[in-house]
């Protein structure tokens, strides 16, 4: 029994949990900023380098995703090997190197190299941040605090839109990229003062260290039970064979399909190319970027609603209702383009409203629920590796959609592209209805016992 002086104070526990989650979520903010900033920067990059073709513009956007695939794939093994905290620190350093190189690049090829480096950090952050937060927070608030990462992503995207709009008069795309160095440095400094994941420490046989960390993050009555449960689970055999075993394979498939559907339903075509689409629909540079800011604000606002609801109504209701709303929004936008790519007056406004419905529905459902579920449903021994697989699938699907979207838009037009995304959203809805489990209010150990056994 710990001395009374070491017993957890509930207010202190809540404070430490919130601070740890908030600092780590800076990785999500960087994820959002670095993926969103290119949407506005692209309008000016193509001019500075003598006019870029559609394919060259797609490369600037999509090579980040190539790096993200590699970063997500490697990050799981790194975090399982050296710990979650060191992996976050390495990610912050890679962010700093990449964004500074992008800001000061003298040539187009070097800009592409910088985007790959930034992608390595984005991919790493995409799986390490929800993994770390999921393991340090108590079950009763895990949905909201893991989804703090998704809120940070949307805030990062909105911040990038605001920066793009604010700098649109000067066209200073280098500053648009370079400002990301500030939150990257804050993430590195903040993580120096954080503790290692207690679940990872228990897995390494360092239960005394884990107990010290848990005293800051849990009520005293929860500590022994959590250590005992994690110890029992961590003693099970883990590795590649376990990752593809018949017991785990269905859960792995759920994570992969969530990842793929999150991308092929079109969200990042909206994030990356909305200003380009709006510009083509008759908006000027400033008007297109301002409409993008509104879209980003809706994304943030609905993510806040999702965080409030996730631990109240559960994951499945938000996922299913949000996915249905995405299909409606995409159908509205598709119908607006039936008469051609040039939209005017009320039709242009309706098209923007369709995008807002789509983005808001994504933000309350598939956006946060995907990252939350992959931090919850996998066994401890393979959690890092399984999350890497799901994250890698996410970025790979993102790359395929992004690198082909402008070409697809030219080939089948806005109507065809948006109706295609709407159809894929309905397919996703049917899959989620049949396969995605509910995890609200259950400890990671309870989820593992129930889902793996089933």
BELJO-V475891 format. One record per helix or strand of 2 or more residues. SS is the DSSP state (helix for helix, strand for strand). FROM is the first residue (numbers start at 1). LEN is the number of residues. Records with the same first field share a line. If there is no record, write none. Layout:
SS=FROM-LEN + FROM-LEN
This chain:
helix=4-3 + 10-15 + 26-11 + 38-11 + 54-29 + 84-21 + 108-29 + 139-8 + 148-19 + 173-6 + 180-12 + 198-6 + 207-11 + 220-15 + 240-4 + 246-19 + 267-14 + 285-29 + 315-22 + 345-20 + 366-9 + 380-56 + 444-10
